[in-house]
Amino acid sequence: GTFWQSMGSVMRVFMTLGVGYILLVVLVSALREDKYPRLILPLALAAVLMMTGGWFVLIHEVFPRGDNWRLAVLAVFGVMALHQGALLGKFRLTVLAFWTLFFIYGFMQVGLDLLDMPFAYIAIVLGASLFVVGTALEKTPFRVLAEPALLIGTIWLNSGLFDRIAEATSASWAGLVSGVCVMFAAYGMHKSERYPRLAGLGYFIGSVMAYSGLFDLVRNTPFELAYLALSASMLYACVVLQSRALLFTTVIAMLGFIGFYTAKHFANSLGWPITLVLMGVAFLVVGTIALRVKRRI
């Protein structure tokens, strides 16, 4: 800290932004020579980090009393998006495609925030667009980025949906609807047969959200038993979808509800010991059914 403060403004800018551009020149030279493939990734990462930090240092030195951090981020991310986009047009590298998308979406996020657009709408718009971009990346040399883009896009989009639905209704409805949406997205990935890991993760997260939201909605209402019926019917969906992740959450939901329901209605009755025995039998039955379903998956 003391060493940094002892330097002048010009030296601070040179030690960050200047070094970043020197690394950029070295990176471009290495790409043109095509002799040092192992240096490309560390050079690209170092150049981006130094240039990004350097631009922030420059803005701080020029506008030391500026307090609008969003304008600074907008300017820096815009410049870096142009940098990385130009390099990507010349050198078709995955790391350059990653940084280009990162800065473009960061620029749009901050720009829409400056326009006072609500967070939920920003998340829905950018999440949906990133999901489409991830689908398109599958047909390009940068297909390794498709899976992360689809994952982030799905989470981003559904976070916006959750926020809007929770504000309009309740968090329980938001969890149920968002969970079902995530499961539908997972189903689409499952049918494409290209993203098995994402499909499994989507079934798991989506079903957890849906089961939690549904339980909150039916708890202490006349429709409590509908939860057990619905979760039991989902065992058939586990076979059709061949999803172990969905099977796991479904079994946990069924066992959890059985425990909750018996504890609520029979804990203070004389037949509570018998209820415990019956509950154990129910657990064994559910476990047996789950094992048979798993064999078919």
Stockholm file with secondary structure:
# STOCKHOLM 1.0

chainA/1-297         GTFWQSMGSVMRVFMTLGVGYILLVVLVSALREDKYPRLILPLALAAVLMMTGGWFVLIHEVFPRGDNWRLAVLAVFGVMALHQGALLGKFRLTVLAFWTLFFIYGFMQVGLDLLDMPFAYIAIVLGASLFVVGTALEKTPFRVLAEPALLIGTIWLNSGLFDRIAEATSASWAGLVSGVCVMFAAYGMHKSERYPRLAGLGYFIGSVMAYSGLFDLVRNTPFELAYLALSASMLYACVVLQSRALLFTTVIAMLGFIGFYTAKHFANSLGWPITLVLMGVAFLVVGTIALRVKRRI
#=GR chainA/1-297 SS CHHHHHSCHHHHHIIIIIHHHHHHHHHHHHHHHTCCHHHHHHHHHHHHHHHHHHHHHHHHHHSTTCCCHHHHHHHHHHHHHHHHHHHHHHSCCHHHHHHHHHHHHHHHHHHHHHTTCCHHHHHHHHHHHHHHHHHHHTTSTTGGGHHHHHHHHHHHHHHHHHHHHHHHSCHHHHHHHHHHHHHHHHHHHHHHTSCHHHHHHHHHHHHHHHHHHHHHHHTTSTTHHHHHHHHHHHHHHHHHHTCHHHHHHHHHHHHHHHHHHHHHHHTTSTTHHHHHHHHHHHHHHHHHHHHHHHHHC
#=GC SS_cons         CHHHHHSCHHHHHIIIIIHHHHHHHHHHHHHHHTCCHHHHHHHHHHHHHHHHHHHHHHHHHHSTTCCCHHHHHHHHHHHHHHHHHHHHHHSCCHHHHHHHHHHHHHHHHHHHHHTTCCHHHHHHHHHHHHHHHHHHHTTSTTGGGHHHHHHHHHHHHHHHHHHHHHHHSCHHHHHHHHHHHHHHHHHHHHHHTSCHHHHHHHHHHHHHHHHHHHHHHHTTSTTHHHHHHHHHHHHHHHHHHTCHHHHHHHHHHHHHHHHHHHHHHHTTSTTHHHHHHHHHHHHHHHHHHHHHHHHHC
//
